[in-house]
Amino acid sequence: MRRSDTDIPLIQKLPAGPIDIIGDVHGEAEALNALLAHLGYTATGHPQGRSLAFVGDLVDRGPDSPAVVRKVQSLIQAGVAQCILGNHEMNILRGLTKQGNAWISGKTESLDNTSTIHPQATVNLTEREEMVNFFKTLPVALERDDLRVVHACWDNSCIELIRNDPNSLETFERHMLRIDREIESHPAMDNIDRGLRRQNHNPLKVLTSGPEQRAPRPFEANGKIRKQERKRWWMDYKAQPFCVFGHYWRTMVPGLPTGNQLFEDHMSEQALGPGFSMCIDYSVGGRWRERTNPDFQGKYVTRLAALRWPEKLLLYEDGSSFQVGNIQV
């Protein structure tokens, strides 16, 4: 396979020492700046030598995705941070038009399928190319002996399958072609099983979007009726390096249907399942809905969070912090 300037190891090493892992940002630049200030970061680093890791989904839905991308780029260039691919960056790499990503094409959009345009900073063609090229440099997962970081799901078989692959988009498309050939050889397969095969048999899909299963009944999420639901893979994740991820909203957003409730049996500041994993996405991807709610009084229910390691401390953008419970490592 010929390598290009954008070829990178898809699985990379986390640095040694204390680290702060930041959840999905989704274009909420103001929240990110507030969180970084509370964490103690400046443009050149941290006074105690801490480092940052972003779990992906820097972009979409929020008011200023370009500012978030530029901020993270600057922190990476300063040697302060690492960032992995989320499914939203993967959608942009694939050229897909999804809810909340019209900004990358210089367009505005409604996020609730009405005539209301929700303000989002856009980019021109040159800026778009720069950001797409940046997304091409992002790995899919980060690891060290005591810690793992992935966007949606840590699956050892998927990790090993792509560990030596050099390019995320190439890898994604190669596996999707393989899966489509498998589907063609099973003409009796129904549409739900086809969707599940595309979701669960592509390692890039699993790592950035998570595994899914048939839903017992159709439900609405993000304005679509769905017949597949997300699996709670973390319930079986144990006796391994602690895994930090995002992707799954832990906070109910007023006015938005969310489908199956994945965390109803866990407290907000609690590790998941047997205690070897933690989701740190507190739903800022739905903050646009809070702003348009007639009852909104200026105080958000959704939050941007960072997990401080090895302190096992969850810090929010307003400066409040909580010791994470149930961690078993």
Residue frames as qw, qx, qy, qz and C-alpha x, y, z in Angstrom:
[[0.000, 0.888, 0.459, 0.000, 0.00, 0.00, 0.00],
 [0.418, 0.448, -0.023, 0.790, 1.44, 3.37, -1.03],
 [0.350, -0.619, -0.458, 0.533, 1.80, 5.80, 1.87],
 [0.187, 0.765, 0.226, 0.573, 0.95, 9.50, 1.62],
 [0.151, 0.386, -0.365, 0.833, 1.68, 12.59, 3.71],
 [0.563, -0.396, 0.104, -0.718, -1.54, 12.04, 5.66],
 [0.815, -0.095, -0.572, -0.014, -0.80, 8.41, 6.59],
 [0.244, -0.587, 0.510, -0.579, -0.65, 8.06, 10.37],
 [0.200, -0.042, -0.956, 0.211, -0.72, 5.25, 12.89],
 [0.458, -0.491, -0.424, -0.607, -4.42, 4.82, 13.66],
 [0.741, -0.617, -0.261, 0.051, -3.61, 3.72, 17.22],
 [0.339, 0.657, -0.339, 0.582, -1.20, 6.04, 19.04],
 [0.571, -0.217, -0.601, 0.515, 0.45, 6.25, 22.45],
 [0.304, -0.917, -0.170, -0.192, -0.68, 8.55, 25.23],
 [0.289, 0.617, -0.498, 0.537, 2.15, 10.41, 26.98],
 [0.547, -0.269, -0.673, 0.419, 3.18, 9.48, 30.48],
 [0.114, -0.018, -0.331, 0.936, 2.10, 11.68, 33.36],
 [0.227, 0.502, 0.616, -0.562, -1.10, 13.43, 34.39],
 [0.043, 0.149, 0.644, 0.749, -3.62, 14.01, 31.62],
 [0.368, 0.374, 0.410, -0.746, -6.97, 15.73, 31.13],
 [0.160, 0.211, 0.859, 0.438, -9.40, 14.05, 28.74],
 [0.289, 0.287, 0.123, -0.905, -12.06, 16.35, 27.25],
 [0.480, 0.377, 0.784, -0.115, -15.42, 15.10, 26.02],
 [0.346, 0.535, 0.593, 0.491, -17.33, 15.90, 22.82],
 [0.144, -0.339, -0.116, 0.922, -17.26, 19.67, 22.18],
 [0.279, 0.610, 0.715, 0.197, -19.59, 19.99, 19.15],
 [0.240, 0.594, 0.262, 0.722, -18.70, 23.54, 18.21],
 [0.422, -0.868, -0.255, -0.052, -19.21, 25.01, 21.69],
 [0.554, 0.462, -0.260, 0.642, -16.10, 27.19, 21.61],
 [0.264, -0.689, 0.214, -0.640, -17.12, 29.32, 24.59],
 [0.885, -0.419, 0.068, -0.190, -17.59, 26.25, 26.77],
 [0.895, 0.168, -0.160, 0.382, -14.24, 24.84, 25.64],
 [0.287, 0.606, -0.271, 0.690, -12.39, 28.05, 26.50],
 [0.540, -0.632, 0.192, -0.522, -14.03, 28.14, 29.93],
 [0.976, -0.220, -0.012, 0.001, -13.13, 24.51, 30.62],
 [0.746, 0.351, -0.219, 0.522, -9.52, 24.97, 29.53],
 [0.024, -0.686, 0.275, -0.673, -9.23, 27.98, 31.84],
 [0.751, -0.521, 0.174, -0.366, -10.54, 26.01, 34.81],
 [0.980, 0.007, -0.056, 0.190, -8.13, 23.20, 33.96],
 [0.467, -0.756, 0.215, 0.405, -5.27, 25.71, 34.02],
 [0.698, 0.207, 0.433, 0.531, -4.17, 25.60, 30.38],
 [0.088, 0.771, -0.118, -0.619, -2.72, 28.51, 28.44],
 [0.701, 0.656, -0.158, -0.231, -1.83, 28.69, 24.75],
 [0.339, 0.646, -0.678, 0.090, 1.62, 27.30, 25.53],
 [0.537, 0.043, -0.829, 0.154, 0.75, 24.56, 27.99],
 [0.668, -0.659, -0.289, -0.190, 0.03, 23.80, 31.62],
 [0.104, -0.815, 0.457, -0.341, 2.14, 25.08, 34.55],
 [0.685, -0.396, 0.585, -0.179, 2.28, 21.56, 36.00],
 [0.029, 0.398, -0.834, -0.380, 3.17, 19.92, 32.70],
 [0.600, 0.265, 0.696, -0.293, -0.19, 18.19, 32.24],
 [0.011, 0.099, -0.696, -0.711, -1.37, 17.16, 28.78],
 [0.588, 0.280, 0.224, -0.725, -4.73, 17.04, 27.00],
 [0.119, 0.059, 0.919, 0.371, -6.59, 14.40, 25.01],
 [0.516, 0.212, 0.037, -0.829, -9.80, 15.12, 23.08],
 [0.518, 0.095, 0.845, -0.089, -12.21, 12.24, 22.44],
 [0.135, 0.184, 0.720, 0.656, -13.37, 13.61, 19.06],
 [0.021, -0.762, -0.618, -0.194, -16.61, 15.18, 17.85],
 [0.288, -0.256, -0.114, 0.916, -15.08, 18.62, 18.03],
 [0.112, 0.068, -0.339, -0.931, -17.61, 19.86, 15.50],
 [0.244, -0.343, -0.750, -0.510, -21.24, 20.20, 14.33],
 [0.329, -0.690, -0.641, -0.073, -24.47, 21.65, 15.75],
 [0.406, -0.657, -0.257, 0.581, -22.79, 24.24, 17.98],
 [0.213, 0.945, 0.136, -0.207, -22.25, 27.90, 17.04],
 [0.176, 0.882, -0.421, -0.113, -18.53, 27.87, 16.20],
 [0.977, -0.008, 0.163, 0.140, -17.01, 24.60, 15.02],
 [0.628, 0.632, -0.171, 0.421, -14.17, 26.37, 13.15],
 [0.160, -0.794, 0.388, -0.439, -13.00, 28.08, 16.35],
 [0.852, -0.382, 0.332, -0.138, -12.98, 24.76, 18.21],
 [0.921, 0.291, 0.051, 0.253, -10.96, 23.07, 15.46],
 [0.378, 0.752, -0.252, 0.477, -8.44, 25.92, 15.36],
 [0.463, -0.720, 0.376, -0.354, -8.09, 25.88, 19.16],
 [0.933, -0.198, 0.299, 0.009, -7.40, 22.15, 19.23],
 [0.776, 0.531, -0.049, 0.337, -5.01, 22.43, 16.29],
 [0.094, 0.826, -0.336, 0.443, -3.04, 25.11, 18.12],
 [0.671, -0.566, 0.413, -0.242, -2.82, 22.98, 21.26],
 [0.965, 0.106, 0.188, 0.147, -1.61, 19.99, 19.23],
 [0.583, 0.686, -0.134, 0.414, 0.97, 22.13, 17.45],
 [0.187, -0.798, 0.391, -0.419, 2.17, 23.42, 20.83],
 [0.456, 0.220, -0.837, 0.207, 2.76, 19.82, 21.92],
 [0.327, -0.200, 0.536, -0.752, 0.10, 20.08, 24.62],
 [0.716, 0.157, 0.373, -0.569, -2.70, 17.93, 23.20],
 [0.066, -0.025, 0.920, 0.385, -3.77, 14.91, 21.19],
 [0.600, 0.245, 0.186, -0.738, -7.13, 14.37, 19.51],
 [0.307, 0.050, 0.928, 0.205, -8.86, 11.34, 18.01],
 [0.254, -0.118, -0.574, -0.770, -11.51, 10.99, 15.32],
 [0.426, 0.230, 0.647, -0.588, -15.16, 11.08, 16.28],
 [0.442, 0.434, 0.766, 0.174, -18.00, 9.98, 14.04],
 [0.238, 0.905, 0.223, -0.273, -18.73, 13.62, 13.14],
 [0.070, -0.715, 0.525, 0.455, -15.21, 14.16, 11.79],
 [0.399, -0.020, 0.875, 0.273, -15.49, 10.79, 10.04],
 [0.432, 0.695, 0.563, -0.114, -18.73, 11.94, 8.35],
 [0.168, 0.906, -0.142, -0.362, -16.94, 15.02, 7.01],
 [0.248, -0.470, 0.756, 0.382, -14.01, 12.94, 5.75],
 [0.401, 0.246, 0.867, 0.165, -16.53, 10.73, 3.92],
 [0.057, -0.052, -0.388, -0.919, -18.21, 13.78, 2.38],
 [0.171, -0.514, -0.838, -0.062, -21.55, 13.04, 4.06],
 [0.208, -0.418, -0.011, -0.884, -24.17, 15.71, 4.72],
 [0.432, -0.378, -0.786, 0.229, -25.47, 15.18, 8.25],
 [0.295, -0.887, -0.320, -0.156, -27.47, 17.21, 10.74],
 [0.471, -0.847, 0.046, 0.243, -25.32, 20.08, 11.97],
 [0.631, -0.307, 0.378, 0.604, -22.43, 19.90, 9.49],
 [0.471, 0.799, 0.315, 0.202, -23.57, 22.35, 6.78],
 [0.223, -0.929, 0.169, 0.241, -20.97, 24.80, 8.17],
 [0.596, -0.332, 0.563, 0.467, -18.12, 22.81, 6.54],
 [0.450, 0.427, 0.604, 0.501, -19.69, 23.59, 3.14],
 [0.116, 0.006, 0.029, 0.993, -20.14, 27.27, 3.96],
 [0.352, -0.435, -0.557, -0.614, -23.90, 26.90, 4.42],
 [0.324, -0.186, 0.525, -0.765, -26.44, 27.52, 7.16],
 [0.418, -0.181, -0.846, -0.278, -29.18, 25.13, 8.21],
 [0.648, -0.445, 0.101, -0.609, -32.07, 24.36, 10.51],
 [0.082, 0.296, -0.920, 0.243, -31.31, 21.76, 13.14],
 [0.365, 0.171, 0.772, -0.492, -34.94, 20.91, 13.87],
 [0.190, 0.297, 0.826, 0.439, -36.35, 20.60, 10.33],
 [0.105, 0.832, 0.461, -0.290, -38.20, 23.91, 10.56],
 [0.430, 0.800, 0.124, 0.398, -37.69, 27.24, 8.81],
 [0.396, -0.903, 0.159, 0.042, -35.58, 28.46, 11.74],
 [0.687, 0.521, -0.364, 0.352, -31.90, 28.82, 10.86],
 [0.731, -0.654, -0.029, 0.193, -29.61, 28.03, 13.77],
 [0.179, 0.926, -0.331, 0.014, -26.50, 30.26, 13.70],
 [0.890, -0.222, 0.232, 0.324, -23.25, 28.45, 12.96],
 [0.044, -0.782, 0.430, 0.448, -19.92, 29.94, 11.88],
 [0.895, 0.418, 0.157, 0.000, -19.02, 28.67, 8.39],
 [0.496, -0.479, 0.474, 0.548, -15.79, 28.21, 6.44],
 [0.515, 0.683, -0.262, -0.447, -14.72, 29.00, 2.89],
 [0.937, 0.295, -0.180, -0.043, -13.28, 26.44, 0.46],
 [0.417, 0.575, -0.578, 0.401, -9.68, 27.02, 1.54],
 [0.363, -0.434, 0.587, -0.580, -10.55, 26.70, 5.22],
 [0.927, 0.001, 0.103, -0.361, -12.62, 23.60, 4.49],
 [0.818, 0.400, -0.392, 0.132, -9.66, 21.93, 2.81],
 [0.122, 0.554, -0.629, 0.531, -7.39, 22.82, 5.73],
 [0.601, -0.303, 0.477, -0.565, -9.81, 21.33, 8.25],
 [0.963, 0.158, -0.061, -0.209, -10.42, 18.17, 6.24],
 [0.626, 0.498, -0.523, 0.295, -6.65, 17.72, 5.98],
 [0.195, -0.490, 0.616, -0.586, -6.38, 18.15, 9.75],
 [0.845, -0.123, 0.261, -0.450, -9.04, 15.48, 10.33],
 [0.879, 0.353, -0.321, -0.015, -7.01, 13.15, 8.10],
 [0.324, 0.527, -0.648, 0.445, -4.11, 13.39, 10.57],
 [0.547, -0.439, 0.407, -0.585, -6.16, 12.24, 13.56],
 [0.142, 0.131, -0.980, 0.050, -5.76, 8.74, 15.00],
 [0.602, -0.347, -0.525, -0.491, -8.70, 6.58, 16.06],
 [0.781, -0.585, -0.215, -0.032, -7.58, 5.62, 19.57],
 [0.125, 0.721, -0.523, 0.437, -4.95, 6.42, 22.20],
 [0.907, -0.336, -0.250, -0.040, -3.46, 4.06, 24.78],
 [0.146, 0.602, -0.683, 0.387, -0.93, 3.49, 27.51],
 [0.317, 0.030, -0.925, 0.208, -0.58, 0.84, 30.20],
 [0.001, 0.306, 0.735, -0.605, -3.19, 2.33, 32.55],
 [0.305, 0.585, 0.252, -0.708, -5.49, 4.21, 30.17],
 [0.325, 0.265, 0.734, 0.535, -7.32, 4.01, 26.86],
 [0.247, 0.529, 0.159, -0.796, -9.15, 6.76, 24.94],
 [0.170, 0.223, 0.805, 0.522, -11.57, 6.12, 22.07],
 [0.269, -0.138, -0.138, -0.943, -14.57, 8.00, 20.73],
 [0.714, -0.167, -0.148, -0.664, -17.36, 5.42, 21.06],
 [0.961, -0.205, 0.079, -0.170, -16.23, 1.88, 21.84],
 [0.053, -0.629, 0.773, 0.053, -13.04, 0.04, 22.72],
 [0.968, 0.112, 0.117, -0.190, -13.12, -3.32, 20.99],
 [0.495, -0.566, 0.588, 0.298, -9.84, -5.23, 21.12],
 [0.675, 0.236, 0.631, 0.302, -10.45, -7.15, 17.89],
 [0.375, 0.887, 0.236, 0.126, -11.23, -3.93, 15.99],
 [0.227, -0.906, 0.312, 0.176, -8.18, -2.20, 17.46],
 [0.578, -0.344, 0.660, 0.335, -5.86, -5.00, 16.40],
 [0.640, 0.513, 0.541, 0.188, -7.45, -5.22, 12.96],
 [0.337, 0.902, 0.122, 0.241, -6.53, -1.60, 12.14],
 [0.576, -0.726, 0.093, 0.363, -3.49, -1.07, 14.36],
 [0.521, -0.272, 0.462, 0.664, -1.03, -1.11, 11.46],
 [0.394, 0.693, 0.516, 0.313, -3.28, 0.61, 8.94],
 [0.415, -0.084, 0.000, 0.906, -2.06, 4.03, 7.81],
 [0.135, -0.093, -0.224, -0.961, -5.17, 5.97, 6.77],
 [0.327, 0.221, 0.700, -0.596, -8.59, 6.20, 8.44],
 [0.603, 0.447, 0.005, -0.661, -10.69, 6.96, 5.35],
 [0.451, 0.386, -0.754, -0.282, -8.96, 4.31, 3.24],
 [0.011, 0.054, -0.955, 0.291, -9.46, 1.77, 6.02],
 [0.464, 0.302, 0.477, -0.682, -13.12, 2.69, 6.44],
 [0.628, 0.466, -0.227, -0.580, -13.87, 2.37, 2.73],
 [0.311, 0.329, -0.883, -0.125, -11.95, -0.90, 2.34],
 [0.127, 0.089, 0.912, -0.379, -13.97, -2.55, 5.09],
 [0.522, 0.401, 0.294, -0.693, -17.24, -1.14, 3.76],
 [0.543, 0.423, -0.551, -0.473, -16.54, -2.65, 0.34],
 [0.161, 0.141, -0.971, 0.105, -15.87, -6.00, 1.98],
 [0.293, 0.238, 0.717, -0.586, -19.12, -5.80, 3.95],
 [0.569, 0.438, -0.048, -0.695, -21.15, -4.84, 0.88],
 [0.444, 0.306, -0.792, -0.287, -19.81, -7.92, -0.91],
 [0.004, 0.036, 0.940, -0.339, -20.86, -10.05, 2.06],
 [0.436, 0.350, 0.417, -0.717, -24.35, -8.53, 1.98],
 [0.542, 0.409, -0.419, -0.603, -24.67, -9.23, -1.75],
 [0.337, 0.173, -0.922, -0.076, -24.00, -12.90, -1.05],
 [0.001, 0.296, 0.861, -0.413, -26.93, -13.01, 1.41],
 [0.154, -0.277, -0.416, -0.852, -29.94, -11.72, -0.58],
 [0.473, -0.564, -0.658, -0.159, -32.42, -12.86, 2.09],
 [0.377, -0.236, -0.434, 0.783, -30.93, -10.48, 4.65],
 [0.003, -0.871, -0.484, -0.083, -33.43, -7.77, 5.67],
 [0.233, 0.808, -0.047, 0.539, -32.66, -4.04, 5.82],
 [0.537, -0.800, 0.190, -0.190, -32.09, -4.02, 9.57],
 [0.895, -0.242, 0.254, 0.276, -29.55, -6.85, 9.38],
 [0.634, 0.551, 0.092, 0.535, -27.84, -5.08, 6.48],
 [0.078, -0.888, 0.113, -0.439, -27.56, -1.94, 8.58],
 [0.738, -0.629, 0.241, -0.041, -26.27, -3.88, 11.56],
 [0.894, 0.080, 0.167, 0.408, -23.64, -5.61, 9.45],
 [0.410, 0.703, -0.008, 0.581, -22.40, -2.26, 8.12],
 [0.343, -0.842, 0.164, -0.383, -22.34, -0.90, 11.67],
 [0.770, -0.543, 0.319, -0.101, -20.86, -3.83, 13.57],
 [0.920, 0.077, 0.245, 0.297, -18.46, -5.37, 11.02],
 [0.464, 0.719, -0.083, 0.510, -16.52, -2.24, 10.07],
 [0.634, -0.303, -0.400, 0.588, -13.85, -1.59, 12.73],
 [0.152, 0.164, -0.025, 0.974, -13.86, 2.16, 12.06],
 [0.458, -0.492, -0.376, -0.638, -17.64, 2.23, 12.54],
 [0.728, -0.457, -0.495, 0.126, -17.41, 0.30, 15.81],
 [0.552, -0.174, -0.286, 0.764, -14.65, 2.49, 17.25],
 [0.053, 0.075, 0.031, 0.995, -16.19, 5.83, 16.23],
 [0.500, -0.244, -0.246, -0.793, -19.94, 5.04, 16.43],
 [0.420, -0.211, 0.734, -0.490, -20.22, 1.97, 18.64],
 [0.049, -0.098, -0.969, -0.221, -21.96, -1.39, 18.19],
 [0.520, -0.007, 0.051, -0.853, -25.71, -1.60, 17.66],
 [0.139, 0.139, 0.979, -0.058, -28.53, -4.14, 17.87],
 [0.198, -0.481, -0.657, -0.546, -32.15, -4.45, 16.77],
 [0.224, -0.152, 0.372, -0.888, -34.43, -2.17, 18.75],
 [0.169, 0.292, 0.914, -0.228, -37.48, -3.83, 20.30],
 [0.275, 0.798, 0.531, -0.068, -39.59, -1.06, 18.76],
 [0.427, 0.548, 0.156, 0.702, -38.90, 1.92, 16.45],
 [0.350, -0.755, -0.287, 0.475, -37.92, 5.18, 18.17],
 [0.342, 0.895, 0.074, 0.276, -37.04, 8.76, 17.24],
 [0.606, -0.566, 0.083, 0.553, -33.53, 10.19, 17.62],
 [0.232, -0.386, 0.340, 0.825, -32.06, 13.27, 15.91],
 [0.463, 0.443, -0.069, -0.765, -35.22, 13.71, 13.89],
 [0.485, 0.247, -0.744, -0.388, -35.19, 10.17, 12.43],
 [0.892, -0.203, 0.159, -0.371, -37.16, 7.02, 13.17],
 [0.168, 0.553, -0.816, 0.022, -34.66, 4.29, 14.01],
 [0.939, -0.111, -0.159, -0.283, -34.94, 0.51, 14.21],
 [0.763, 0.131, -0.450, 0.446, -31.40, -0.09, 15.48],
 [0.430, -0.885, 0.034, -0.176, -30.30, 0.90, 18.96],
 [0.241, 0.689, -0.607, 0.314, -26.93, 1.32, 20.62],
 [0.853, -0.220, -0.462, 0.106, -25.50, -1.51, 22.70],
 [0.413, -0.855, 0.252, -0.187, -24.17, -0.90, 26.20],
 [0.800, 0.346, -0.436, 0.225, -20.80, -2.50, 25.46],
 [0.040, 0.598, -0.538, 0.592, -19.31, -1.04, 28.66],
 [0.792, -0.384, 0.188, -0.435, -21.36, -3.42, 30.79],
 [0.994, 0.010, 0.015, 0.108, -19.03, -6.24, 29.71],
 [0.489, 0.674, -0.332, 0.443, -15.80, -4.22, 29.70],
 [0.673, -0.714, 0.151, -0.119, -13.66, -5.23, 32.69],
 [0.813, -0.385, 0.308, 0.309, -10.20, -6.18, 33.95],
 [0.648, 0.463, 0.211, 0.567, -8.51, -4.03, 31.30],
 [0.280, -0.040, -0.101, 0.954, -6.87, -0.58, 31.22],
 [0.159, 0.635, 0.504, -0.564, -9.45, 2.05, 32.15],
 [0.295, 0.350, 0.594, 0.661, -11.25, 3.33, 29.04],
 [0.093, 0.569, 0.268, -0.772, -12.53, 6.90, 28.57],
 [0.222, 0.311, 0.709, 0.593, -14.91, 7.67, 25.72],
 [0.236, 0.233, 0.124, -0.935, -17.61, 10.10, 24.59],
 [0.177, -0.068, -0.784, -0.591, -20.31, 9.84, 21.89],
 [0.342, -0.498, -0.788, -0.116, -23.21, 8.75, 24.13],
 [0.164, -0.573, 0.061, -0.801, -25.17, 11.58, 25.75],
 [0.352, -0.168, -0.807, 0.443, -25.32, 11.21, 29.52],
 [0.099, 0.307, 0.397, -0.859, -27.60, 14.21, 30.10],
 [0.271, 0.626, 0.725, 0.091, -31.22, 14.44, 28.96],
 [0.122, -0.007, 0.181, 0.976, -31.66, 17.52, 26.73],
 [0.317, 0.495, 0.539, -0.603, -34.97, 19.31, 27.28],
 [0.529, 0.627, 0.003, -0.572, -37.10, 19.06, 24.15],
 [0.400, 0.503, -0.702, -0.308, -35.08, 16.36, 22.37],
 [0.967, -0.098, 0.079, -0.221, -36.15, 12.71, 22.14],
 [0.062, -0.708, 0.703, 0.026, -33.15, 10.48, 22.82],
 [0.739, 0.170, -0.623, -0.191, -34.30, 6.91, 22.23],
 [0.837, -0.320, -0.429, 0.112, -33.18, 4.20, 24.64],
 [0.296, -0.885, 0.252, -0.256, -31.82, 5.49, 27.95],
 [0.768, 0.312, -0.504, 0.241, -28.34, 4.02, 28.20],
 [0.315, 0.283, -0.583, 0.694, -27.35, 5.44, 31.58],
 [0.536, -0.567, -0.163, -0.604, -30.53, 5.39, 33.60],
 [0.878, -0.422, -0.220, 0.054, -28.95, 2.96, 36.08],
 [0.670, 0.009, -0.181, 0.720, -25.79, 5.07, 36.57],
 [0.191, -0.874, -0.187, 0.405, -25.23, 8.34, 38.39],
 [0.453, 0.889, -0.040, 0.048, -23.77, 11.17, 36.27],
 [0.047, 0.811, -0.565, 0.146, -20.36, 11.16, 37.95],
 [0.788, -0.268, 0.541, -0.124, -20.03, 7.38, 38.10],
 [0.028, 0.382, -0.839, -0.387, -17.90, 4.94, 36.12],
 [0.747, 0.144, -0.215, -0.612, -19.86, 2.47, 34.04],
 [0.873, 0.074, -0.464, -0.131, -20.62, -1.21, 34.37],
 [0.861, -0.286, -0.304, 0.290, -18.03, -3.06, 36.46],
 [0.361, -0.894, 0.031, 0.261, -16.08, 0.21, 36.89],
 [0.648, -0.202, 0.413, 0.607, -13.45, 0.02, 34.14],
 [0.285, 0.382, 0.475, 0.740, -14.83, 2.67, 31.76],
 [0.027, -0.622, -0.375, 0.687, -16.28, 6.18, 31.77],
 [0.305, 0.631, 0.492, 0.516, -18.33, 8.16, 29.25],
 [0.264, -0.452, -0.216, 0.824, -17.64, 11.91, 29.53],
 [0.014, -0.290, -0.480, -0.828, -20.14, 13.25, 26.98],
 [0.016, 0.462, 0.658, -0.595, -22.64, 15.40, 28.89],
 [0.319, 0.650, 0.684, 0.085, -24.67, 16.35, 25.82],
 [0.045, -0.609, 0.055, 0.790, -23.34, 19.74, 24.70],
 [0.116, 0.062, 0.751, 0.647, -24.23, 18.51, 21.22],
 [0.088, -0.645, -0.732, -0.201, -27.81, 19.33, 22.18],
 [0.230, -0.447, -0.309, 0.807, -27.11, 22.76, 23.63],
 [0.058, -0.093, -0.416, -0.903, -28.53, 24.42, 20.52],
 [0.368, -0.512, -0.712, -0.308, -31.93, 23.06, 21.60],
 [0.392, -0.545, -0.504, 0.543, -31.57, 24.55, 25.07],
 [0.153, -0.206, 0.064, 0.964, -30.95, 27.98, 23.55],
 [0.250, -0.175, -0.516, -0.801, -34.13, 27.82, 21.48],
 [0.306, -0.461, -0.823, 0.127, -36.30, 26.56, 24.33],
 [0.158, -0.733, -0.211, -0.627, -38.82, 29.32, 25.29],
 [0.688, -0.709, -0.136, -0.069, -38.26, 28.46, 28.96],
 [0.761, 0.132, -0.225, 0.594, -34.46, 28.81, 28.79],
 [0.334, -0.936, -0.110, 0.022, -33.22, 31.10, 31.57],
 [0.228, 0.863, -0.421, 0.164, -29.53, 31.18, 30.67],
 [0.430, -0.508, 0.731, -0.149, -28.41, 28.20, 32.77],
 [0.607, 0.311, -0.646, -0.342, -27.54, 25.12, 30.75],
 [0.908, -0.239, 0.254, -0.230, -28.45, 21.58, 31.70],
 [0.906, 0.332, -0.083, 0.249, -25.86, 20.22, 29.26],
 [0.415, -0.839, 0.304, 0.176, -22.19, 20.44, 30.24],
 [0.673, 0.583, -0.428, 0.156, -18.71, 20.13, 28.80],
 [0.783, -0.586, 0.203, -0.045, -16.51, 17.91, 30.95],
 [0.461, 0.599, -0.638, 0.149, -12.94, 16.74, 31.40],
 [0.919, -0.383, -0.095, 0.018, -11.74, 13.72, 33.32],
 [0.022, 0.819, -0.544, 0.181, -8.49, 14.38, 35.18],
 [0.987, -0.062, -0.135, 0.055, -6.26, 11.32, 35.38],
 [0.438, -0.122, -0.889, 0.061, -4.89, 9.83, 37.61],
 [0.162, -0.097, 0.476, -0.859, -6.92, 11.98, 40.02],
 [0.083, -0.398, -0.901, -0.148, -10.19, 10.46, 38.72],
 [0.033, 0.526, 0.372, -0.764, -11.77, 13.90, 39.02],
 [0.284, 0.600, 0.623, 0.414, -14.51, 15.14, 36.70],
 [0.138, -0.437, -0.117, 0.881, -14.32, 18.89, 36.04],
 [0.344, 0.720, 0.591, 0.115, -17.07, 20.86, 34.28],
 [0.368, 0.524, 0.189, 0.745, -16.88, 24.11, 32.32],
 [0.304, -0.849, -0.128, -0.413, -18.37, 26.07, 35.26],
 [0.101, 0.608, -0.619, 0.488, -15.48, 25.00, 37.48],
 [0.782, -0.347, 0.306, -0.418, -17.44, 22.49, 39.55],
 [0.379, 0.411, -0.829, -0.027, -15.77, 19.13, 40.12],
 [0.869, -0.253, 0.153, -0.398, -16.72, 15.69, 41.36],
 [0.216, -0.423, 0.879, 0.038, -14.75, 12.63, 42.34],
 [0.668, 0.139, -0.538, -0.496, -15.77, 9.81, 40.01],
 [0.664, -0.291, 0.563, -0.396, -17.34, 6.89, 41.84],
 [0.932, 0.136, 0.284, -0.179, -17.13, 3.15, 41.19],
 [0.503, 0.697, -0.509, -0.038, -13.71, 3.17, 39.46],
 [0.956, -0.267, 0.118, -0.036, -12.16, -0.26, 40.00],
 [0.816, 0.338, -0.126, 0.451, -8.61, 0.34, 38.77]]
